[in-house]
Structures are given as structure tokens and as C-alpha cells.
């Protein structure tokens, strides 16, 4: 009789807050390096090839796809520019997360000397090499 029913929205918010409280304080605080990106995104690539993933690999794969999705969403919002010039010109018919992921992972594998540099920088360089802009695109 005296029980209160919690709304689904409140229950989800409380569950999320509880989950976030379990994360270490530094989670997400450190910049992502190229090495971090390759390590975590290798799980996404493994999944795309049909291999089963461990629970940790599943988390890495989900993180990676979110990272790549955010990067690609950035292309739809604005242009990445380097020294005033547009850096990446993906095809008009769009670039899928899977395609972008493969391009980024391959570039990171081919450039291990950049593993300690910014993951975002590495991803943009990889995509700019795959989809260079013509002067008219700038």
C-alpha cells in the first residue's frame, strides 16, 4: 500500500549513475592515442570478420564504433581543416563506419611510430590519405 513506483526514466537514470560510479576516476580522462585506438578498434574489426568477442573485447568494439561514429558525424557538421585547407573529402555517397574503421586501423598498423600520438590526429590523417580533397573542395 505504501510502496512507490519509480518511473522507467528515473530507474534508467539511477542505473546509469550507479554504473558510472563504478568506473575508475580516470576513465575517459586521458587523451586517446593511436595505439589506444588500434588496440580497441581491433575488436571491432575482429567482430566484423565474424569472430566471437570476449566481454572486454565487446566493450572495446562498442567504444570504437562510437568513436568512429562521432568522427564521421563531425564530417557532416563541419569540415576538418589543416592550415586552412579541408583535410578530408569523403565520397558523396557517404562513408560507412566499417569502411572508415578499416582505413584507420590499416593506417595505424602501417605507422606504428605514431602509436603514442593523438588517435584523432591519426584517424584524420588516415582518412585524408584515403579521401584527399581537390583544390576545388577547399
C-alpha positions in Angstrom: 0.0 0.0 0.0 2.8 2.5 0.9 5.1 1.4 -2.0 6.0 4.0 -4.6 6.5 3.0 -8.2 9.5 4.6 -9.8 9.2 5.7 -13.4 11.3 4.0 -16.1 13.2 7.2 -16.7 14.2 7.5 -13.1 15.2 3.8 -12.9 17.4 4.1 -16.0 19.0 7.3 -14.7 19.8 5.6 -11.4 21.2 2.5 -13.1 23.4 4.7 -15.3 24.6 6.7 -12.4 25.4 3.5 -10.5 27.3 2.1 -13.5 29.3 5.4 -13.9 30.2 5.4 -10.2 31.9 2.0 -10.8 34.3 3.5 -13.4 37.7 4.5 -12.2 38.2 8.3 -11.8 40.5 8.4 -14.8 38.1 6.6 -17.2 37.8 8.7 -20.4 40.0 11.5 -19.0 43.3 10.6 -20.8 43.6 11.5 -24.4 43.2 8.6 -26.8 46.5 7.7 -28.6 46.8 6.0 -31.9 47.9 2.9 -30.0 44.8 3.0 -27.8 42.6 3.4 -30.9 44.2 0.5 -32.7 44.0 -1.8 -29.6 40.4 -1.0 -29.0 39.3 -0.9 -32.7 40.9 -4.2 -33.4 38.0 -5.7 -31.6 35.5 -4.0 -33.9 37.4 -5.4 -36.9 37.5 -8.8 -35.3 33.7 -8.7 -34.9 33.2 -7.5 -38.5 35.1 -10.6 -39.6 32.7 -12.8 -37.7 35.0 -13.8 -34.8 33.4 -14.1 -31.3 34.4 -11.5 -28.8 35.1 -11.7 -25.1 33.2 -9.3 -22.8 36.2 -6.9 -22.7 36.5 -7.1 -26.5 32.8 -6.4 -26.8 33.2 -3.2 -24.7 36.2 -2.1 -26.8 34.3 -2.8 -30.0 31.3 -0.7 -28.9 33.6 2.1 -27.7 35.4 2.1 -31.0 32.3 2.2 -33.1 31.1 5.1 -31.0 34.4 6.9 -31.6 34.4 6.3 -35.3 30.7 7.4 -35.5 31.5 10.6 -33.7 34.3 11.3 -36.1 32.1 10.7 -39.1 29.3 12.8 -37.6 31.9 15.6 -37.4 32.2 15.5 -41.2 28.5 16.1 -41.5 28.6 19.1 -39.1 31.8 20.8 -40.3 35.0 20.4 -42.1 38.2 19.2 -40.6 40.8 21.8 -41.7 44.6 21.8 -41.6 46.3 25.1 -42.2 43.0 26.5 -43.6 42.5 23.7 -46.1 39.9 21.0 -45.9 41.6 17.8 -44.7 39.1 15.0 -45.6 36.7 14.8 -48.5 34.7 11.5 -48.1 32.7 10.3 -51.1 29.3 11.9 -51.8 27.5 8.6 -51.3 28.9 8.6 -47.7 31.5 6.7 -45.9 30.4 3.9 -43.6 31.8 3.3 -40.1 33.1 -0.1 -41.2 35.0 1.4 -44.1 36.4 4.2 -42.0 37.4 1.7 -39.3 39.3 -0.5 -41.7 41.1 2.5 -43.2 42.1 3.9 -39.8 43.2 0.5 -38.4 45.3 -0.2 -41.5 47.0 3.3 -41.3 47.7 2.7 -37.6 49.2 -0.7 -38.4 51.4 0.8 -41.2 52.6 3.7 -38.9 53.5 2.1 -35.5 55.8 5.1 -34.9 52.7 7.2 -34.4 51.1 5.0 -31.8 51.8 7.5 -29.0 50.4 10.5 -30.9 46.8 11.6 -30.8 44.3 9.0 -32.0 42.1 11.7 -33.5 45.1 13.1 -35.5 45.9 9.6 -36.7 42.3 8.9 -37.8 42.1 12.2 -39.7 45.5 11.6 -41.4 44.3 8.1 -42.4 41.1 9.3 -43.8 42.7 12.3 -45.5 45.1 9.9 -47.3 42.2 7.7 -48.4 40.0 10.7 -49.4 42.1 13.6 -50.3 40.5 16.9 -51.2 40.9 18.6 -54.6 41.7 22.3 -54.6 38.1 23.0 -55.6 36.8 21.2 -52.4 38.6 23.7 -50.2 
